[in-house]
Amino acid sequence: MDIRHLRYFIAISEERSLSAASQRLGVAQPSLSQHVIRLEGELGVQLLVRSPRGIVLTEEGQLLADRARDICDSLDRCVSDLRAAGGIVRGTVAFGMPPSVSMVMSVPLAETIRVEYPQIRLQATEAMSGFIKTWIEDKTVDIGFLYDLDGKDHFRATHILDEELCFFSAPEYWPLSSPPGSPVALAEVAALDLILPTPSHGLRRTIEKHAHARHIEMNVVLEMDAMTQIKELAARGSGYTIFAPAAAHDFVARGELLKARIVDPVIARPVYLANNPALPMSGACRAVEQITLEVARELVRRGIWDGRLVGEDVAVAG
C-alpha cells in the first residue's frame, strides 16, 4: 500500500461510485476494482459493499478513508511547507465564509492572493457560521470566519472587528417619523413588518437575544435564509430587515436600501478568523491568513466593511 493507493481509495469513498471515481482519477474502472480487491486481501477486511445505489463503506472502509485522508493531508502540507521554505508558497486553502462576510471579503481577498501568491489555490465556500464552525472542527476547511466561539474555545482565533447590526429600509418606504437614516430604537423596528433569517441562523439568534433582554417582541412576517432575496424584498418595499452593514453594502451603495443604526440597545457581534490547531497550518494557509487580516483591516479603514477593529488573539490551544 502506498500514497497513490490511499488517494484512490479516498476518491472511491467520496464519490461512492467506481465509475465516478474512475472519471475523477483518470484511471480505468477495472483497475480501481482490482485495487480494492488487493487492498481488502492485504488488510484482511471488507472495505466496501456494492449496492444498486452505489458503494457503501463498511466500518473498516470508513476508518481507512478517514486515516488515509489524514495521511494525504499531512503529506500535502509537508510538501507545501518544503516548497515555502525554498521560497515558493503553493497549495490549496479551503476557506469558509458566512454570506455577509463574503459580500465584502471574497473578491478582494481572491484578487490579492492571485497577485501575491499565484501558486495558492483558494477554495472559498459560503455557509452559515454554524456550519463553518463544524467544518473547522472536522477539518473540512482550513480556516474560516466565525461570529462566536461558543463551545469552541480550543480554536485558534483572531478577533478582527466588532460589527453593529443596522436597520434597512427602501428609501421611499421609510416607515418612521424620525428623519430617514437617523438612528432607531429596537422597539420601533420590532413593530414593523420584518423579514429575517430563520431562528436557526446566528444573526436571528443575536437579534432575538437582545430583544428578549428588553422584553421586545419581534414582528417577523417572513423568514428566509437567503440574504440576497431578503435585500431584494426590502428594496421593493415588501418589508424591512436587520443586517450587518457588510451584508447590504452593495444595495446601500446603489441607493436601493437605506441604512440606519440601531440604538437602545446597540446590537454588536464579534467577527473572528479561526482555525483548528489540531490541523497543522501549511505555508499556504499561513499566507492566506496573513493576507486575510490585512485585507479585512484595510476594508474597515476604507469604510467598506463597517465595524470597529480589534485584532487580538483570543484563544490558543495549549
Long-range contacts (C-beta under 8 A, 24 or more apart in sequence): 1-39, 1-42, 3-71, 3-72, 3-75, 5-35, 5-39, 6-68, 6-71, 6-72, 7-68, 7-72, 8-32, 8-35, 9-35, 9-36, 9-39, 9-47, 9-64, 9-65, 9-68, 10-65, 10-68, 10-69, 10-72, 12-36, 12-48, 12-55, 13-48, 13-55, 13-57, 13-61, 13-62, 13-65, 14-65, 16-54, 16-55, 16-56, 17-54, 17-55, 18-55, 39-64, 73-139, 73-279, 74-280, 76-282, 77-280, 77-281, 77-282, 80-282, 80-283, 80-284, 81-282, 81-283, 83-283, 84-282, 84-283, 84-284, 84-287, 85-283, 88-119, 89-117, 89-119, 89-120, 89-283, 89-284, 89-287, 90-117, 90-119, 90-120, 90-284, 91-119, 91-120, 91-121, 91-282, 91-283, 91-284, 91-285, 92-120, 92-121, 92-122, 92-123, 92-284, 93-120, 93-121, 93-122, 93-123, 93-142, 93-143, 93-282, 93-284, 93-285, 93-288, 94-123, 94-125, 94-140, 94-141, 94-142, 94-143, 95-122, 95-123, 95-124, 95-125, 95-141, 95-142, 95-143, 95-144, 95-288, 95-292, 96-124, 96-125, 96-127, 96-131, 96-132, 96-135, 96-136, 96-140, 96-141, 96-143, 96-144, 96-145, 97-124, 97-125, 97-126, 97-127, 97-132, 97-144, 97-145, 98-126, 98-127, 98-128, 98-129, 98-132, 98-145, 98-147, 98-202, 99-126, 99-128, 99-227, 99-247, 100-203, 100-227, 100-243, 100-244, 100-246, 100-247, 101-145, 101-246, 101-271, 102-126, 103-227, 103-246, 103-247, 103-249, 103-250, 104-246, 104-249, 104-299, 104-304, 104-305, 105-145, 105-292, 105-295, 105-296, 105-299, 105-305, 108-295, 108-299, 109-291, 109-292, 109-295, 112-291, 112-294, 112-295, 113-287, 113-288, 113-291, 116-287, 116-291, 117-284, 117-287, 117-288, 117-291, 120-284, 120-287, 120-288, 122-288, 128-200, 128-201, 128-202, 128-225, 129-202, 130-200, 130-202, 136-274, 136-275, 136-276, 137-276, 139-276, 139-278, 139-279, 142-275, 142-279, 142-281, 142-282, 142-285, 142-288, 143-273, 143-274, 143-275, 143-285, 143-288, 143-289, 143-292, 144-273, 144-274, 144-275, 145-271, 145-272, 145-273, 145-274, 146-271, 146-272, 146-274, 147-202, 147-206, 147-269, 147-270, 147-271, 147-272, 148-202, 148-269, 148-270, 148-272, 149-272, 149-274, 149-314, 149-315, 152-274, 153-315, 154-276, 154-277, 154-315, 154-317, 155-274, 155-275, 155-276, 155-277, 155-315, 155-317, 156-274, 156-275, 156-276, 156-277, 156-313, 156-315, 156-316, 156-317, 157-272, 157-273, 157-274, 157-275, 157-313, 157-314, 157-315, 158-272, 158-273, 158-274, 158-293, 158-311, 158-312, 158-313, 158-314, 159-270, 159-271, 159-272, 159-310, 159-311, 159-312, 159-313, 159-314, 160-271, 160-272, 160-273, 160-293, 160-296, 160-297, 160-309, 160-310, 160-311, 161-270, 161-271, 161-296, 161-300, 161-305, 161-307, 161-308, 161-309, 161-310, 161-311, 162-268, 162-269, 162-270, 162-271, 162-307, 162-308, 162-310, 163-244, 163-245, 163-246, 163-268, 163-269, 163-270, 163-271, 163-306, 163-307, 164-244, 164-245, 164-261, 164-262, 164-266, 164-267, 164-268, 164-306, 164-307, 165-203, 165-206, 165-207, 165-242, 165-243, 165-244, 165-262, 165-267, 165-268, 165-269, 166-242, 166-243, 166-244, 166-245, 166-248, 166-259, 166-260, 166-261, 166-262, 166-306, 167-240, 167-241, 167-242, 167-259, 167-260, 167-261, 167-262, 168-231, 168-234, 168-240, 168-241, 168-242, 168-243, 168-248, 168-251, 168-252, 168-257, 168-258, 168-259, 168-260, 169-234, 169-240, 169-257, 169-258, 169-260, 170-234, 170-235, 170-236, 170-237, 170-256, 170-257, 170-258, 171-255, 171-256, 171-257, 171-258, 172-237, 173-237, 174-258, 175-240, 180-258, 180-260, 181-258, 181-259, 181-260, 182-260, 183-260, 183-261, 183-262, 183-263, 184-260, 184-261, 184-262, 184-263, 185-262, 185-263, 185-264, 186-210, 186-211, 186-214, 186-216, 186-262, 186-263, 186-264, 186-265, 186-267, 187-214, 187-216, 187-264, 189-240, 189-242, 189-262, 190-216, 190-217, 190-218, 190-219, 191-219, 192-219, 192-239, 192-240, 193-219, 193-221, 193-239, 193-240, 194-218, 194-219, 194-220, 194-221, 194-222, 194-239, 194-240, 194-241, 194-242, 195-220, 195-221, 195-222, 195-223, 195-224, 195-230, 195-233, 195-234, 195-238, 195-239, 195-240, 195-241, 196-220, 196-222, 196-223, 196-224, 196-230, 196-241, 196-242, 197-223, 197-224, 197-225, 197-227, 197-230, 198-223, 198-224, 198-225, 199-223, 200-225, 201-225, 203-242, 203-243, 203-244, 206-267, 206-269, 207-242, 207-267, 210-265, 210-267, 213-265, 214-265, 231-256, 231-257, 242-267, 244-269, 244-306, 245-305, 245-306, 245-307, 246-305, 246-306, 246-307, 249-304, 249-305, 249-306, 270-310, 271-307, 272-314, 277-316, 277-317, 278-317
